[in-house]
Amino acid sequence: MSYSTCSLNPLEDEAVVATLLERCGGSVEVVDCRGKLSGFGTRPGMTHWHVLSDDLLPLSSYSSVR
């Protein structure tokens, strides 16, 4: 599976992938395919991020907005 977005929001990018990995319990893995994408710009994903309110204030946790 390939997952791609045009968003710079980690809740729409990295958090989706992290949730998929968590829910699949080790049955899927991230594969680095940058060597196969000649001329395609890539960057490493974020490993942590701050969740912000609609007012752009930091929230204590993602679960507080569910």
DSSP file (Angstrom, degrees, kcal/mol; ACC not computed):
  #  RESIDUE AA STRUCTURE BP1 BP2  ACC     N-H-->O    O-->H-N    N-H-->O    O-->H-N    TCO  KAPPA ALPHA  PHI   PSI    X-CA   Y-CA   Z-CA
    1    1 A M              0   0    0      0, 0.0     2,-0.4     0, 0.0     0, 0.0   0.000 360.0 360.0 360.0 142.8    0.0    0.0    0.0
    2    2 A S        -     0   0    0      2,-0.0     2,-0.5     0, 0.0     0, 0.0  -0.969 360.0-163.8-117.7 135.3    1.2    3.5   -0.7
    3    3 A Y        +     0   0    0     -2,-0.4     2,-0.4     2,-0.0    14,-0.0  -0.981  17.3 162.6-122.1 124.8   -0.1    6.5    1.3
    4    4 A S        +     0   0    0     -2,-0.5     2,-0.3     2,-0.0    -2,-0.0  -0.999   7.9 174.5-142.5 141.1    0.3   10.0    0.0
    5    5 A T        -     0   0    0     -2,-0.4     8,-0.0     2,-0.2    -2,-0.0  -0.890  34.6-135.9-135.8 169.4   -1.3   13.3    0.8
    6    6 A C  S    S+     0   0    0     -2,-0.3     2,-0.2     7,-0.0     7,-0.1   0.222  74.3 108.4-105.5  11.0   -0.8   16.9   -0.2
    7    7 A S        -     0   0    0      2,-0.1    -2,-0.2     5,-0.1     0, 0.0  -0.547  56.1-159.8 -89.2 151.6   -1.1   18.0    3.4
    8    8 A L        +     0   0    0     -2,-0.2    -1,-0.1     5,-0.0     5,-0.0   0.230  63.0 111.4-105.9   9.1    1.6   19.3    5.7
    9    9 A N    >>  -     0   0    0      1,-0.1     3,-1.8     2,-0.0     4,-1.0  -0.751  61.4-150.9 -87.5 116.8   -0.5   18.5    8.8
   10   10 A P  T 34>S+     0   0    0      0, 0.0     5,-3.2     0, 0.0     6,-0.4   0.737  95.6  63.5 -62.4 -20.9    1.0   15.6   10.7
   11   11 A L  T 345S+     0   0    0      1,-0.2    -2,-0.0     3,-0.2    40,-0.0   0.738 109.8  40.0 -73.0 -20.1   -2.4   14.6   11.9
   12   12 A E  T <45S+     0   0    0     -3,-1.8    -1,-0.2     3,-0.1    -5,-0.1   0.553 131.1  24.8 -98.5 -11.3   -3.3   13.9    8.3
   13   13 A D  T  X5S+     0   0    0     -4,-1.0     4,-1.8     3,-0.1     3,-0.5   0.657 129.0  21.0-115.2 -87.9    0.0   12.3    7.4
   14   14 A E  H  >5S+     0   0    0      1,-0.2     4,-2.9     2,-0.2     5,-0.2   0.850 121.8  56.0 -59.7 -38.1    2.3   10.7   10.1
   15   15 A A  H  ><S+     0   0    0     -5,-3.2     4,-2.2     2,-0.2    -1,-0.2   0.860 106.1  51.6 -66.0 -34.0   -0.6   10.2   12.6
   16   16 A V  H  > S+     0   0    0     -3,-0.5     4,-2.2    -6,-0.4    -1,-0.2   0.934 113.4  44.0 -65.9 -45.3   -2.6    8.2   10.0
   17   17 A V  H  X S+     0   0    0     -4,-1.8     4,-2.6     2,-0.2    -2,-0.2   0.915 113.0  51.7 -65.7 -43.1    0.4    6.0    9.3
   18   18 A A  H  X S+     0   0    0     -4,-2.9     4,-2.3     1,-0.2    -1,-0.2   0.901 110.6  48.5 -60.6 -41.6    1.2    5.6   13.0
   19   19 A T  H  X S+     0   0    0     -4,-2.2     4,-2.9     2,-0.2     5,-0.2   0.908 110.5  51.1 -65.7 -42.0   -2.4    4.6   13.7
   20   20 A L  H  X S+     0   0    0     -4,-2.2     4,-1.8     2,-0.2    -2,-0.2   0.933 111.4  47.6 -59.9 -46.7   -2.3    2.0   10.9
   21   21 A L  H  <>S+     0   0    0     -4,-2.6     5,-0.9     1,-0.2     4,-0.4   0.907 114.1  47.5 -61.5 -41.6    0.9    0.5   12.2
   22   22 A E  H ><5S+     0   0    0     -4,-2.3     3,-1.1     1,-0.2    -2,-0.2   0.932 113.3  46.5 -65.6 -46.2   -0.5    0.3   15.7
   23   23 A R  H 3<5S+     0   0    0     -4,-2.9    -1,-0.2     1,-0.2    -2,-0.2   0.766 107.2  57.4 -70.7 -25.4   -3.8   -1.2   14.7
   24   24 A C  T ><5S-     0   0    0     -4,-1.8     3,-1.7    -5,-0.2    -1,-0.2   0.519  97.1-140.9 -85.8  -4.2   -2.2   -3.8   12.4
   25   25 A G  T < 5 -     0   0    0     -3,-1.1    -3,-0.1    -4,-0.4    -2,-0.1   0.813  69.2 -42.4  53.5  39.3   -0.1   -5.2   15.3
   26   26 A G  T 3 <S+     0   0    0     -5,-0.9    -1,-0.3     2,-0.2    -4,-0.1   0.454 110.2 112.8  91.7  -0.4    3.0   -5.8   13.3
   27   27 A S  S <  S+     0   0    0     -3,-1.7     2,-0.3    -6,-0.2    -2,-0.1   0.590  79.3  42.1 -83.8  -8.4    1.4   -7.3   10.2
   28   28 A V  S    S-     0   0    0     -7,-0.2     2,-0.3    -8,-0.1    -2,-0.2  -0.926  70.1-168.5-129.4 159.1    2.4   -4.3    8.1
   29   29 A E        -     0   0    0     -2,-0.3     2,-0.4     2,-0.0    -2,-0.0  -0.977  28.4-106.1-144.8 156.6    5.7   -2.3    8.0
   30   30 A V        -     0   0    0     -2,-0.3     2,-0.5     2,-0.0    -2,-0.0  -0.717  34.5-160.2 -82.5 130.8    7.1    0.9    6.6
   31   31 A V        -     0   0    0     -2,-0.4     2,-0.8     2,-0.0    -2,-0.0  -0.964  15.4-133.1-116.9 125.9    9.3    0.2    3.6
   32   32 A D        +     0   0    0     -2,-0.5     3,-0.2     1,-0.1    -2,-0.0  -0.675  34.0 164.6 -78.1 110.9   11.8    2.9    2.5
   33   33 A C    >   +     0   0    0     -2,-0.8     3,-1.8     1,-0.1     4,-0.3   0.129  35.4 116.5-114.1  19.5   11.4    3.1   -1.3
   34   34 A R  G >  S+     0   0    0      1,-0.3     3,-1.4     2,-0.2     6,-0.2   0.835  71.6  61.3 -58.2 -32.7   13.2    6.4   -1.9
   35   35 A G  G 3  S+     0   0    0      1,-0.3    -1,-0.3    -3,-0.2     3,-0.2   0.678 103.2  51.3 -67.3 -16.3   15.9    4.6   -4.0
   36   36 A K  G <  S+     0   0    0     -3,-1.8     2,-0.4     1,-0.2    -1,-0.3   0.406  94.9  74.3 -98.8   0.4   13.2    3.5   -6.4
   37   37 A L  S X  S-     0   0    0     -3,-1.4     3,-2.4    -4,-0.3    -1,-0.2  -0.507  71.0-168.1-113.7  62.0   11.8    7.1   -6.9
   38   38 A S  T 3  S+     0   0    0     -2,-0.4     3,-0.1     1,-0.3    -3,-0.1  -0.260  74.3   5.4 -55.2 126.3   14.4    8.7   -9.0
   39   39 A G  T 3  S+     0   0    0      1,-0.2     2,-0.6     0, 0.0    -1,-0.3   0.447  98.4 123.8  80.0   0.3   13.9   12.4   -9.2
   40   40 A F    <   -     0   0    0     -3,-2.4     2,-0.2    -6,-0.2    -1,-0.2  -0.848  61.3-128.9 -97.9 121.6   11.1   12.4   -6.7
   41   41 A G        +     0   0    0     -2,-0.6     2,-0.3    -3,-0.1    -3,-0.0  -0.491  34.9 171.2 -72.4 132.4   11.6   14.7   -3.7
   42   42 A T        -     0   0    0     -2,-0.2    -1,-0.0    -8,-0.0     0, 0.0  -0.921  16.8-166.6-135.3 162.0   11.2   13.1   -0.3
   43   43 A R        -     0   0    0     -2,-0.3     2,-0.0     0, 0.0    -2,-0.0  -0.980  36.2 -95.1-141.8 152.3   11.8   13.9    3.4
   44   44 A P        -     0   0    0      0, 0.0     3,-0.1     0, 0.0     2,-0.1  -0.379  48.2-109.8 -63.0 147.9   11.8   11.8    6.5
   45   45 A G        -     0   0    0      1,-0.1     2,-0.2   -32,-0.0     0, 0.0  -0.324  34.7 -96.0 -74.3 162.0    8.5   11.8    8.3
   46   46 A M        -     0   0    0      1,-0.1    -1,-0.1    -2,-0.1     3,-0.1  -0.523  24.9-161.9 -75.8 145.4    8.0   13.5   11.7
   47   47 A T  S    S+     0   0    0      1,-0.3     2,-0.3    -2,-0.2    -1,-0.1   0.553  75.2  14.3-104.9 -12.7    8.3   11.3   14.8
   48   48 A H        +     0   0    0      2,-0.0    -1,-0.3     0, 0.0     2,-0.3  -0.979  65.1 172.2-156.6 154.5    6.5   13.7   17.1
   49   49 A W        -     0   0    0     -2,-0.3     2,-0.4    -3,-0.1     0, 0.0  -0.981  32.6-106.6-158.6 160.8    4.3   16.8   16.9
   50   50 A H        -     0   0    0     -2,-0.3     2,-0.5    11,-0.0    10,-0.1  -0.793  27.3-135.6 -94.9 136.1    2.2   19.1   18.9
   51   51 A V        -     0   0    0      8,-0.4     8,-3.1    -2,-0.4     2,-0.3  -0.803  26.8-158.6 -89.2 130.0   -1.6   18.8   18.7
   52   52 A L  B     -A   58   0A   0     -2,-0.5     2,-0.0     6,-0.2     8,-0.0  -0.814  11.9-125.3-113.8 150.9   -3.1   22.3   18.4
   53   53 A S    >   -     0   0    0      4,-2.7     3,-2.2    -2,-0.3    -1,-0.1  -0.240  44.0 -92.1 -76.7 175.7   -6.6   23.6   19.2
   54   54 A D  T 3  S+     0   0    0      1,-0.3    -1,-0.1     2,-0.1    -2,-0.0   0.752 132.4  55.9 -60.6 -23.0   -8.6   25.6   16.6
   55   55 A D  T 3  S-     0   0    0      2,-0.1    -1,-0.3     3,-0.0    -2,-0.0   0.292 122.0-110.8 -90.8   9.2   -7.0   28.7   18.1
   56   56 A L  S <  S+     0   0    0     -3,-2.2    -2,-0.1     1,-0.3    -4,-0.0   0.782  71.9 141.1  64.7  31.5   -3.5   27.2   17.5
   57   57 A L        -     0   0    0      1,-0.0    -4,-2.7     0, 0.0    -1,-0.3  -0.848  59.7-102.8-100.2 139.9   -2.9   26.6   21.2
   58   58 A P  B     -A   52   0A   0      0, 0.0     2,-0.3     0, 0.0    -6,-0.2  -0.362  34.0-148.5 -62.9 136.0   -1.1   23.4   22.3
   59   59 A L        -     0   0    0     -8,-3.1    -8,-0.4     1,-0.1     3,-0.1  -0.727  18.5-124.2-100.9 155.1   -3.3   20.7   23.7
   60   60 A S  S    S-     0   0    0     -2,-0.3     2,-0.3     1,-0.2    -1,-0.1   0.818  86.7  -8.8 -70.3 -29.9   -2.1   18.3   26.3
   61   61 A S    >   -     0   0    0      1,-0.1     3,-0.8   -10,-0.0    -1,-0.2  -0.988  60.6-115.3-162.2 159.1   -3.0   15.2   24.2
   62   62 A Y  G >  S+     0   0    0     -2,-0.3     3,-2.0     1,-0.2     4,-0.3   0.863 111.5  64.6 -65.5 -35.6   -4.8   14.1   21.1
   63   63 A S  G >  S+     0   0    0      1,-0.3     3,-1.0     2,-0.2    -1,-0.2   0.745  88.3  69.6 -62.6 -21.4   -7.4   12.2   23.1
   64   64 A S  G <  S+     0   0    0     -3,-0.8    -1,-0.3     1,-0.2    -2,-0.2   0.619 100.1  47.9 -73.4 -10.0   -8.6   15.5   24.6
   65   65 A V  G <         0   0    0     -3,-2.0    -1,-0.2    -4,-0.2    -2,-0.2   0.403 360.0 360.0-107.6   1.3  -10.0   16.5   21.2
   66   66 A R    <         0   0    0     -3,-1.0    -1,-0.1    -4,-0.3    -2,-0.1   0.489 360.0 360.0 -74.2 360.0  -11.9   13.3   20.4
